[in-house]
Amino acid sequence: MRSMFQAEEGPPASSTSELVLALSRELQREEPENEVPSSEEEHRPGRITLHEIAAATEGRSHGLMLLLIALPETIPMIGLSLILAAPVFFIGVLMVRHGPSFPLPGWLGRRSLKRSLLEGTIQRTLPALRRLDRLLKPRWTRLVEAGRLQGVVCVLMAVVLAVPFPGPNILAAFSVAGIGLGILQHDGMAIAAAFGMAVLTLLVIAGAVTGVGLLVGG
């Protein structure tokens, strides 16, 4: 029986920074002028669909989306966590239902994001991702394959992100980002650290709630 902490044979197809660069090239690709959109959500000028992101990131788009969504939330910004909690929640639900890998539903894949906003996020985070590439590697594959457990944690952290509470919000964002990195690099140790951050987040919330209860009760 394979150990939970057994290293996976062979590296992932691409490092995180290489996947992000592939997405960046897709964002910079010139859009055909005469292309006829198949729906209102597809191929709108200046936007990229989630199907296109999935194709550019070798099918690991849910990991990359978790990472890109969570990174801005690690910096306290009023109102941002509430806006971005919804996609984290929905991705988490899909992971709970389907496990570590799943095709994007058609209606979701046709949704689009602003190219310039996504490209800006990539350019700001790429140096840090290149440094992380030297630390992350395939290992502890049972945690990498535990997609449903990852999904449960993402759903819980999305609920935390939906509440404007800066301390727990930042911890929850780091947890979601860690899960995304672990998925992209097949690194179960990164996912384990993300789970630990999630537990810490819940403990902080429990402590805060208990403290408020004691103050009110006293």
Buried (B, 14 or more C-beta within 10 A) or exposed (E): EEEEEEBBEEEBEBBBBBBBBBBBEBBEEEEEEEEEEEEEBBBBEEBBBBBBBBBBBBEBBBBBBBBBBBBBBBEEEEEBBEBBBEBBBBBBBBBBEBBBEBEBEEEBBBBBBEBEEBBEBBEEBBEEBBEBBEEBBBBBBBBBBBBBBBBBBBBBBBBBBBEEBEEBBBBBBBBBBBBBBBBBBBBBBBBBBBBEBBEBBBEBBEEEEEEEEEEEEE
